[in-house]
Amino acid sequence: MAVVSDMYNKNRVDLSEAIPLKTPFIIQLEPSGFCNLKCVFCTVNDPIAEPFLKKDTMTFETFKKFTDDCKLFPEKIKILRIIGNGEPLMNKQIVDFVSYAKQSGTFEKIEITTNATLLSEKLSLDLVNAGLDILKISLEAIDDETFKEVTKVAVETEKLKERIKFFYQNRGNSIVYIKCTDIALKTEEKRQQFLDEYGEISDYIYIENVANIWYDFGEKSEDIKNRYGREGGGDVCVQPFKLLAVCADGTVLPCCADWKRLIPLGNISDKPLTEIWNGENLRNLRLNLLEENAGYPCSECSFQKVSQNDNITEKRAIIAERLKER
C-alpha cells in the first residue's frame, strides 16, 4: 500500500546557507508545449491564456544540446524534472530523452510528470527500460463524469487505471507517485476511494489543494492555501536561486511559473546553460528579488507562497551581499 505523502524531502539543503549554487539543484524541461487535456485550472488550452503561450515540441537535437550543457556544471543536477506547460508524453521521442539523459550520468534522478492518458503498455516498458526514476501522475479525477468536468475531455477512468496499474506492476526500479486534486474529490467518500484504489498501484499517493500559481490568470484569493497543506516558503521566491526552466524551443526561464516568458534568460542554441546560470541577467533578478525590486510579473505571482518549501527571507540581506561579492 502506498505511503500517503507528497514526497517532500525533509533532509533539505539549507538554501539560505548554500546560495550561490555552482550547479542548479533542479532543471525543469518541457518536451512538449501541447496538451491533450483542457483542465479548468491550467493555462495551456484556456481560451483567454492560449494566445499568450508559445507552444513547441522539443527536438532530440535540442535535448542532446541541453544534456551536454548540463555536463559542464561542476556537480550532478539533483533532479531532471520533465514537465513544462504541456503533456510530456505527447513528444514521440520522450523515451530517447530519458535514455540519453540517464546514460549521460549528469542527473541524480530523472522524473516525468504526466496525466498518464497516453501511457500505453509499450511506452511504460520503454520508459522503465530507459531508466526513468520517478513517474509522477497527475490524476484529474477517478470517475468519468468528474474527469470530463475538470479536463473538458472524455476519458474512461477504469481503462486509465489499468494502464497505470500496468506501469506499476512493471516499474522495476522506478517509483510511482499519484496525486489528485481536491476539486476532483469533493467528498470524504471520494477521497477515501482514491486513496484505497490508487494506493494499491503506487508507491506514494497524495491529494493536493488546487492553488492559483499563475500571474495574470485566474482569480487570486486573499487567503492563499498551500497546495501541500504546509505554510508557504516566505516572501522571497527561491526558484531562480535553485532552478532553471528550459522550454521546448530551448528558451531558458528562471521560473516554471513564467508562462508568458516575460523573463527570458537566453536560449541554449546561443549559449551554454552554465553561462546562463552564472550570467548577469539571472544575477540581477536574484538581487532584485532579495531587495524587493523584482517588479512585474514577480509582484503578481503567488507561486512561492503556495508551492515552495524553502525559505530564505530572513537571510535576504546576507545572501545579497554574497551575490554582490561574486
C-alpha positions as CSV (number, residue, x, y, z in Angstrom):
1,M,0.0,0.0,0.0
2,A,1.3,3.4,-0.9
3,V,2.7,5.9,1.5
4,V,0.4,9.0,1.8
5,S,2.9,11.7,1.1
6,D,3.8,14.4,-1.5
7,M,7.4,13.0,-1.4
8,Y,8.6,16.2,0.4
9,N,12.3,15.8,1.1
10,K,12.7,16.7,4.8
11,N,16.5,16.4,4.6
12,R,16.8,19.5,2.5
13,V,19.9,21.6,2.0
14,D,19.5,25.0,3.7
15,L,19.3,27.2,0.7
16,S,20.0,30.3,2.7
17,E,23.4,28.9,3.5
18,A,24.1,27.3,0.2
19,I,23.4,30.2,-2.2
20,P,25.0,31.0,-4.6
21,L,24.9,27.5,-6.0
22,K,27.5,26.4,-8.6
23,T,25.0,23.9,-10.0
24,P,21.2,24.2,-10.1
25,F,19.5,21.6,-7.9
26,I,16.7,21.2,-10.4
27,I,16.1,21.7,-14.1
28,Q,12.6,21.6,-15.4
29,L,12.4,20.6,-19.0
30,E,9.5,21.0,-21.3
31,P,9.5,18.3,-24.1
32,S,6.1,19.5,-25.4
33,G,4.1,22.7,-25.0
34,F,1.0,20.9,-26.2
35,C,-1.5,19.0,-24.0
36,N,-4.4,16.6,-24.8
37,L,-6.5,17.8,-21.9
38,K,-8.1,21.2,-21.1
39,C,-8.0,21.3,-17.3
40,V,-10.0,24.2,-15.8
41,F,-7.1,25.3,-13.6
42,C,-4.4,25.4,-16.3
43,T,-3.3,28.0,-18.8
44,V,-2.4,25.6,-21.6
45,N,-5.7,25.3,-23.5
46,D,-7.6,28.1,-21.8
47,P,-9.2,30.4,-24.4
48,I,-8.0,33.5,-22.5
49,A,-4.4,32.4,-21.9
50,E,-3.7,30.4,-25.0
51,P,-2.9,33.4,-27.3
52,F,-0.1,34.3,-25.0
53,L,1.5,30.9,-24.9
54,K,4.3,29.7,-27.2
55,K,3.9,26.0,-28.0
56,D,6.7,23.9,-29.5
57,T,7.8,20.3,-29.5
58,M,11.4,19.8,-28.4
59,T,13.7,18.0,-30.9
60,F,16.2,15.4,-29.9
61,E,19.0,17.7,-31.2
62,T,17.8,20.4,-28.7
63,F,17.6,17.8,-25.9
64,K,21.0,16.5,-26.7
65,K,22.5,20.0,-26.6
66,F,20.7,20.6,-23.3
67,T,22.0,17.4,-21.7
68,D,25.6,18.0,-23.0
69,D,25.4,21.5,-21.5
70,C,24.4,20.0,-18.1
71,K,27.7,18.0,-18.1
72,L,29.6,21.3,-17.9
73,F,28.3,22.0,-14.4
74,P,30.8,21.1,-11.6
75,E,28.3,18.8,-9.9
76,K,25.4,16.4,-10.8
77,I,22.0,18.0,-11.0
78,K,19.8,16.5,-8.4
79,I,16.6,16.3,-10.4
80,L,15.8,16.5,-14.1
81,R,12.1,17.2,-13.9
82,I,10.4,16.5,-17.3
83,I,7.2,18.5,-17.1
84,G,6.6,22.0,-18.6
85,N,3.3,23.6,-19.7
86,G,2.3,20.7,-21.9
87,E,2.0,16.9,-21.6
88,P,5.4,15.3,-21.8
89,L,4.2,12.1,-23.4
90,M,3.0,14.0,-26.4
91,N,6.6,14.1,-27.5
92,K,7.2,11.0,-29.5
93,Q,10.9,10.9,-28.6
94,I,10.3,11.0,-24.9
95,V,11.9,7.6,-24.4
96,D,15.0,8.7,-26.2
97,F,15.2,11.8,-24.0
98,V,15.1,9.7,-20.8
99,S,17.6,7.1,-22.2
100,Y,20.1,9.8,-23.3
101,A,19.8,11.7,-20.0
102,K,20.3,8.5,-18.0
103,Q,23.3,7.4,-19.9
104,S,24.9,10.8,-19.6
105,G,25.2,10.3,-15.8
106,T,24.5,14.0,-15.3
107,F,21.4,13.7,-13.2
108,E,20.9,12.0,-9.8
109,K,17.2,11.5,-10.6
110,I,15.0,11.7,-13.8
111,E,11.3,12.2,-13.3
112,I,8.3,12.7,-15.6
113,T,5.0,14.4,-14.6
114,T,2.2,13.2,-16.8
115,N,-1.6,12.9,-16.9
116,A,-1.0,9.3,-17.9
117,T,-3.7,9.2,-20.6
118,L,-1.2,8.4,-23.3
119,L,0.6,5.8,-21.2
120,S,0.5,2.6,-23.3
121,E,1.9,-0.8,-22.2
122,K,4.8,-0.4,-24.7
123,L,5.6,3.1,-23.6
124,S,5.5,2.0,-19.9
125,L,8.1,-0.7,-20.6
126,D,10.2,1.5,-22.7
127,L,10.4,4.3,-20.1
128,V,11.3,1.8,-17.3
129,N,14.0,0.2,-19.5
130,A,15.3,3.7,-20.4
131,G,16.0,4.3,-16.7
132,L,13.2,6.6,-15.5
133,D,13.5,7.0,-11.8
134,I,10.1,8.6,-10.9
135,L,6.8,8.7,-12.7
136,K,4.5,11.4,-11.2
137,I,0.9,11.0,-12.3
138,S,-1.5,13.9,-12.1
139,L,-4.8,12.1,-12.0
140,E,-7.5,14.6,-12.7
141,A,-10.5,12.5,-11.4
142,I,-11.4,8.9,-10.5
143,D,-14.8,8.8,-12.4
144,D,-15.7,9.6,-16.0
145,E,-18.1,12.4,-15.2
146,T,-15.8,14.4,-12.9
147,F,-12.9,13.8,-15.3
148,K,-14.7,15.4,-18.1
149,E,-15.9,18.2,-15.9
150,V,-12.3,19.0,-14.8
151,T,-10.5,18.4,-18.1
152,K,-13.2,19.0,-20.7
153,V,-12.1,15.7,-22.3
154,A,-13.9,12.3,-22.1
155,V,-11.7,9.6,-20.7
156,E,-12.6,6.1,-19.5
157,T,-11.1,6.2,-16.0
158,E,-11.2,2.5,-15.5
159,K,-9.1,1.9,-18.5
160,L,-6.7,4.7,-17.4
161,K,-6.4,3.0,-14.0
162,E,-5.5,-0.3,-15.8
163,R,-2.7,1.4,-17.7
164,I,-1.3,3.0,-14.5
165,K,-1.5,-0.5,-12.9
166,F,0.5,-2.0,-15.7
167,F,3.2,0.6,-15.3
168,Y,3.3,0.0,-11.5
169,Q,3.5,-3.8,-11.9
170,N,6.3,-3.5,-14.3
171,R,8.0,-0.5,-12.8
172,G,11.4,-2.1,-12.0
173,N,13.4,0.4,-10.1
174,S,11.0,3.3,-10.9
175,I,8.9,5.0,-8.3
176,V,5.2,5.7,-8.9
177,Y,3.6,8.8,-7.4
178,I,0.0,9.5,-8.0
179,K,-1.7,12.8,-7.0
180,C,-5.2,14.0,-7.4
181,T,-6.7,17.4,-6.6
182,D,-9.3,18.4,-4.0
183,I,-11.7,19.8,-6.6
184,A,-12.0,16.3,-8.2
185,L,-12.5,14.6,-4.8
186,K,-15.2,16.8,-3.2
187,T,-16.5,14.3,-0.6
188,E,-14.7,12.3,2.1
189,E,-16.0,9.1,0.4
190,K,-14.3,10.1,-2.9
191,R,-11.1,11.0,-1.2
192,Q,-11.0,7.6,0.6
193,Q,-11.9,5.8,-2.6
194,F,-8.9,7.5,-4.4
195,L,-6.5,6.5,-1.5
196,D,-7.8,2.9,-1.4
197,E,-7.9,2.2,-5.1
198,Y,-4.8,4.0,-6.3
199,G,-2.9,3.3,-3.2
200,E,-2.6,-0.3,-4.3
201,I,-0.9,0.8,-7.6
202,S,1.5,3.5,-6.4
203,D,4.4,3.9,-4.1
204,Y,3.3,7.4,-2.9
205,I,-0.1,9.0,-3.1
206,Y,-1.4,12.4,-2.2
207,I,-4.4,14.8,-2.5
208,E,-3.3,18.3,-3.4
209,N,-5.1,21.6,-2.9
210,V,-5.7,23.5,-6.1
211,A,-4.0,26.8,-5.7
212,N,-3.5,29.6,-8.3
213,I,0.2,29.9,-9.1
214,W,-0.1,31.9,-12.3
215,Y,0.2,35.7,-12.6
216,D,-2.4,37.2,-15.0
217,F,-4.6,34.1,-14.9
218,G,-7.5,33.1,-12.8
219,E,-8.8,34.6,-9.6
220,K,-6.5,35.3,-6.7
221,S,-7.5,34.5,-3.2
222,E,-6.6,36.7,-0.2
223,D,-6.4,33.5,1.9
224,I,-3.6,31.7,0.0
225,K,-3.7,28.0,0.7
226,N,-0.6,26.0,0.2
227,R,-1.3,23.1,-2.2
228,Y,0.7,20.7,0.1
229,G,-1.0,21.7,3.3
230,R,2.0,23.5,4.6
231,E,2.9,27.1,5.2
232,G,4.5,28.9,2.3
233,G,8.2,29.5,2.0
234,G,8.5,33.1,2.9
235,D,8.4,36.3,0.8
236,V,11.5,35.8,-1.4
237,C,10.9,33.5,-4.4
238,V,13.5,30.8,-4.3
239,Q,13.1,29.4,-7.8
240,P,15.8,31.5,-9.6
241,F,18.3,30.5,-6.9
242,K,17.9,26.8,-7.3
243,L,16.3,26.0,-10.6
244,L,16.2,26.6,-14.4
245,A,13.3,26.0,-16.6
246,V,14.0,25.0,-20.2
247,C,11.2,25.4,-22.8
248,A,10.6,23.2,-25.8
249,D,12.3,25.6,-28.2
250,G,15.4,26.0,-25.9
251,T,14.4,29.2,-24.2
252,V,15.6,29.3,-20.6
253,L,13.5,30.9,-17.9
254,P,14.3,31.5,-14.2
255,C,10.9,30.1,-13.1
256,C,8.4,27.5,-14.3
257,A,5.6,29.9,-13.4
258,D,6.6,32.4,-16.1
259,W,4.0,31.1,-18.6
260,K,4.2,34.2,-20.8
261,R,8.0,34.0,-20.9
262,L,8.4,37.6,-19.8
263,I,11.8,36.9,-18.2
264,P,13.8,35.0,-20.8
265,L,17.5,34.4,-19.8
266,G,18.6,33.2,-23.2
267,N,18.4,30.1,-25.4
268,I,20.6,27.0,-25.3
269,S,21.1,27.3,-29.0
270,D,23.0,30.5,-28.5
271,K,24.9,29.9,-25.2
272,P,25.6,27.1,-22.7
273,L,23.4,26.6,-19.7
274,T,26.4,27.3,-17.4
275,E,26.8,30.7,-18.9
276,I,23.1,31.4,-18.4
277,W,23.1,30.1,-14.8
278,N,26.1,32.4,-13.9
279,G,25.1,35.3,-16.1
280,E,24.3,38.9,-15.3
281,N,20.6,38.6,-16.2
282,L,19.9,35.9,-13.6
283,R,22.2,37.6,-11.0
284,N,20.3,40.9,-11.3
285,L,17.0,39.1,-11.0
286,R,18.1,37.4,-7.8
287,L,19.3,40.6,-6.3
288,N,16.0,42.4,-7.3
289,L,14.1,39.6,-5.6
290,L,16.1,39.9,-2.5
291,E,15.8,43.7,-2.4
292,E,12.1,43.6,-3.2
293,N,12.6,45.4,-6.6
294,A,11.7,42.5,-8.9
295,G,8.5,44.2,-10.2
296,Y,6.1,42.7,-12.6
297,P,5.4,39.8,-13.2
298,C,7.0,38.6,-9.9
299,S,5.0,41.0,-7.9
300,E,1.8,39.4,-9.3
301,C,2.8,35.8,-8.7
302,S,1.9,33.6,-5.7
303,F,4.0,30.6,-6.7
304,Q,6.4,31.0,-3.8
305,K,3.7,31.0,-1.2
306,V,1.6,28.1,-2.5
307,S,4.2,25.8,-3.9
308,Q,7.7,26.3,-2.4
309,N,9.1,24.9,0.8
310,D,12.4,26.7,1.1
311,N,12.6,30.0,2.9
312,I,15.5,32.4,2.5
313,T,13.6,35.6,3.6
314,E,15.3,36.1,7.0
315,K,18.8,36.0,5.4
316,R,18.0,38.0,2.3
317,A,20.4,40.8,3.1
318,I,23.3,38.4,3.8
319,I,22.6,36.5,0.6
320,A,22.5,39.7,-1.4
321,E,26.0,40.6,-0.1
322,R,27.3,37.2,-1.1
323,L,25.9,37.7,-4.7
324,K,27.5,41.2,-5.0
325,E,30.9,39.8,-4.0
326,R,30.9,37.3,-6.8
